Every structure is written in C-alpha cells, then in structure tokens.
Amino acid sequence: MSAEKLVHMANQIATFMESKPHAEGVAGLASHINDFWEPRMRRQLFEVIDAGGRDLRPLVMEAAAQIRRPSPEAAH
C-alpha cells in the first residue's frame, strides 16, 4: 500500500477521533490502528512518522506513542 494511502487512512481516523475529548481521541486512534491494521501497515505508518510525519494530522503523531511498532521480523 502506498504511503499516501496510509496517511489518508490514518488522517480519516484522526478526523473522526478529533470529535472526542482529546485523551479519548488519542487513545481511540491508537487502539483502532492496533486492532485493525496489520503489522505491514503499521510498519509503513512508522516509516512516515519516523521521517517527520509529513501530512499526518497532529493527533496521529501524538497517538504514535501508543501504537504498537511491529518487530522487523514481522515484515515477511
């Protein structure tokens, strides 16, 4: 999946979660990604985050600390 598509998807979740109280939105975004995104998708998301998070909504960047980072061996 392209990085642009992942950014778009993460931002869609963030847009929804921004309607909630801040802490709940951060936790909800991280929980959704942890529960529904496969390791490859989360790894790609962290590539974007680690490169500075270009085009990601601030809530995604804040939630990154609560998103499970896949191990390198989960790549295959």
Backbone torsions as a table, in degrees:
resi	resn	phi	psi	omega
1	MET	NA	143.4	-178.0
2	SER	-72.7	153.9	177.5
3	ALA	-62.2	-36.3	179.9
4	GLU	-61.7	-42.1	179.4
5	LYS	-65.0	-43.5	178.8
6	LEU	-63.2	-41.9	177.9
7	VAL	-61.6	-44.4	179.3
8	HIS	-59.9	-46.5	-179.4
9	MET	-63.1	-45.8	179.4
10	ALA	-62.0	-40.5	179.6
11	ASN	-67.9	-33.2	175.9
12	GLN	-63.1	-44.1	177.9
13	ILE	-62.8	-44.5	-179.8
14	ALA	-60.4	-42.1	-179.9
15	THR	-59.0	-43.5	177.2
16	PHE	-64.5	-46.2	-175.4
17	MET	-69.0	-21.6	178.9
18	GLU	-67.2	-13.6	177.2
19	SER	-80.9	-7.7	-179.1
20	LYS	-98.4	165.4	171.8
21	PRO	-53.5	145.6	-170.3
22	HIS	-50.6	-54.7	-177.4
23	ALA	-61.0	-38.1	178.6
24	GLU	-67.0	-38.1	178.0
25	GLY	-65.1	-43.7	177.9
26	VAL	-61.3	-50.3	-179.3
27	ALA	-63.0	-40.4	-179.4
28	GLY	-65.7	-40.5	177.9
29	LEU	-62.9	-48.6	179.6
30	ALA	-62.0	-42.8	-179.9
31	SER	-61.9	-43.8	-179.9
32	HIS	-61.2	-47.6	-179.8
33	ILE	-65.0	-42.1	178.3
34	ASN	-61.8	-38.8	-175.3
35	ASP	-80.7	-32.1	-169.0
36	PHE	-117.9	-13.1	179.3
37	TRP	-97.6	131.4	178.5
38	GLU	-71.4	161.8	-176.8
39	PRO	-53.3	-39.0	-179.6
40	ARG	-61.2	-39.6	179.8
41	MET	-67.4	-43.4	178.6
42	ARG	-64.8	-37.0	178.6
43	ARG	-62.8	-44.5	178.4
44	GLN	-63.5	-39.9	177.6
45	LEU	-60.6	-42.9	179.2
46	PHE	-67.4	-27.8	174.4
47	GLU	-62.6	-41.5	177.9
48	VAL	-67.1	-46.1	-179.9
49	ILE	-60.4	-47.1	-178.2
50	ASP	-64.8	-24.8	178.6
51	ALA	-87.4	7.1	176.2
52	GLY	115.3	-7.8	175.5
53	GLY	73.9	28.9	-178.1
54	ARG	-51.6	128.7	177.2
55	ASP	73.6	-0.8	176.6
56	LEU	-82.3	141.5	176.1
57	ARG	-65.8	149.2	-179.0
58	PRO	-54.7	-33.4	-179.5
59	LEU	-64.3	-34.5	177.6
60	VAL	-65.4	-44.8	-179.8
61	MET	-62.5	-39.9	179.8
62	GLU	-68.3	-39.0	-178.7
63	ALA	-71.5	-17.4	-176.4
64	ALA	-53.9	-33.3	-179.8
65	ALA	-64.9	-20.9	-178.9
66	GLN	-104.4	-2.8	178.6
67	ILE	-87.8	133.9	-179.8
68	ARG	-70.7	122.3	177.0
69	ARG	-83.1	121.3	-179.9
70	PRO	-65.0	149.5	175.9
71	SER	-74.4	153.0	-179.3
72	PRO	-57.7	-34.4	-178.0
73	GLU	-71.0	-13.1	177.5
74	ALA	-78.0	2.4	-177.0
75	ALA	-70.1	-23.4	-173.1
76	HIS	-107.6	NA	NA
